[in-house]
Amino acid sequence: MSRTALKPFDRRLALSARMVLIIVAGAVLMTIAAKVQIPFWPVPMTLHTMAVMAFAAVLGPRIAVSIFLAYLAAGAVGLPVFSGWPERGIGFSYMVGPTGGYLLGYLIASWLVGVMAAGKGTPGRLVAMLAGMVPVYAIGMAWLALYVPVGQLLAVGALPFLLGDIAKIAVVAVACAALPATVARLQGQSE
């Protein structure tokens, strides 16, 4: 085979290797975001929502979903990726516990925000991220209803987290607006 015939293959291989690296690095960052706890009112917050929204808004739906699937796969096999590990369960038992619906909601939000934010400026990304919280809370609270009385769902599954989630979405929107060249470069590398 000639050297010129190998060049496209080499480029595809390099691109595939870069995608795998981005996905693995994203799953590691997602894990760190889930583990970080910041004192906040009324409950401490993690940076999980911020990571999900940032990956989706900046890298697009395909890579954001891939990152979250890699994160879920690592958690399913028992790696300590989830917040509250091991107190709230390990592996698959954690995933089907009270917060399982939120994990599914984040997966859907990864796709939804990525699609809605594609090619948009700061206002469009902000709307996309706020829309992305709808499946997180809807699926999360629907699943949580298996563990918590319906009358307590808002008080336990939404209200303590709303202010923190809005703050994290605002930080992502401001960071994207403040670093447009970096965002454009990351978007170009993810395609």
N, C-alpha and C positions, 0 to 999 in steps of 0.2 A: 504494500500500500504506500502511496506517496505521502509525503509530509503534509501536503495541503489538504488531503482527505482527513487527516487526523485533527487538524486545527478546530473544526466545528465540534468534534467530539470532546476535545480538550476544554473548549469553552463551556460546553454543557456540563462536563464533569466539575469544572471549577465553580460554575454557578450552583450546581447541586450541593457541592461541599459547603459553599457559602450559605445556602438556605438552611442546611442542617445545622451549621454553626449558629445562625441567627435564631433558629427554633430552640436549640438547646440553651443558648444564652438567655433567651426570653423566658424559658421555663425556670431557669435558675433565678432570674430577676423576679419572676412571679412568686417563687418560693420565698425569697427574701422579703418581698412586699407583704406576703401573707403573715410572715413572722414578726415584722416590725409592729410594735404597739406604741401609739402616741397617746399621751394623756389627753382626753377630750371630754366634753360634756355632752350627753349624760353617761356615755360609755367610752372606754378607750377605743381608738380606731386603728385598723390596720391600713396598709397602703394597697390592698388587693384591688379595690375598685379603681384606684389611680392607674395601676399597671394594666388592667384589662382595657380601660378606656384609652390610655396612651398607645398601647400596641395597636389597637383597632384603628384609632384616628390617624396614626402615623404610618403604619405598615400595611394597612388594608385588611380585608376580611380573610383572605386565604392564609396569610402568615399569622394573623392574630388567632384564628381558629386553630391552626396547627400548633401554635405555642400553648394554647389552653388545653388542647388534647394531649400534648406531651406532658404538661403539668398534671392533668388528671390521670394519665397512665402511670406516671411516677408515683402518684399518691395511691392508686389502686393496688400497686404491687407492694405497698407498705413503706415506701420511702417517706421520710418525715417532711413533707412539703406543705401540709395543711396547717393553718393556725389552730391552736388548741390540741396539737398532737403531742403526746399520746392520750391526754386526759379524756378527750371526746371520741376516741376510737382510732384505730389504725387501719390503713388500707381501705378496702371496699366497705368495711363496717362504718367508717367515718363518712363515706360518700352517700350511704343510704340513711344516715342519721339526720338529725334535725336541720342541718345546714345543706343537705343534699340538693334541695330545690334551688338554693342560691347558686350552687356550683353549676347546675344546668342553665340557670338564668344567665350567668356570666358567659357560658359557652355561646348561647344564642346572642347575647349582647356583643360578643366579639365579632360575630358575623354582621349583625345589624348595624352597629356603629361603623364598622369598616366600609360597608356598602354606602351608608348615608353620608359619611364624611369624605368619601373619595372626591377629590378635586375641589373641595369646598374651602373657603376661608375660615377665619375664626368664628364668625356667627354660625356658619353651617356646621362646623365641628361641634360647637357648643350644643346646638339643637340635637345633633346626632347622639352625643353622649347622654344628654338628658333623656332622649327617647330610648336609649339603651338601658336605662335604669328601669324602664317599665317591665320588661320580661324578668329582670333580676328580682324585683320586688313581687311581681305577680306570681311567678313560679315558686319563688322562695317561700312566700307566705302560704301558698296553696299546699306545698309540701309540709311546711311547718305545722299546718292544721292537723296533721297526723299525730303531733306531739304536744300541741298546746291548745287549750280551749279556744274556740273561735272568738269569743269575746275579748281575749287577750292578744290576739294576733297583731293588731296595730301597735299596741304598747310594747310587745316583745320583739316583733319581727320587722318593724319599719321605723316608727318614730324615733327610737334611739339612734338610728343610723343616717337619717335623712340629711341633717345639717352637715355631718362629716362628708357624706357622699357628694353633696353640692359643692362643698369646699374643695374636695379633691378634683372634681370635674373642672372647677374654675382654675385650679392650679395647672391642670393639663392644657386648658384652652389658652391661658396666659403664656405658658412655656412654648406652645406651638406658635403663638403670635410673636413672641420675643425672639424665637430662633428659627425664622423661616428658611434660612439656608440649610440648617441642619435637618429640618423636617423634609425639605425637598431632596436632599442627598439621601436620607434614609428611605424615602419613598421610591427614589430611583433605583436603589440597591435592592429593594424588595420586589421589584417587578421582573 
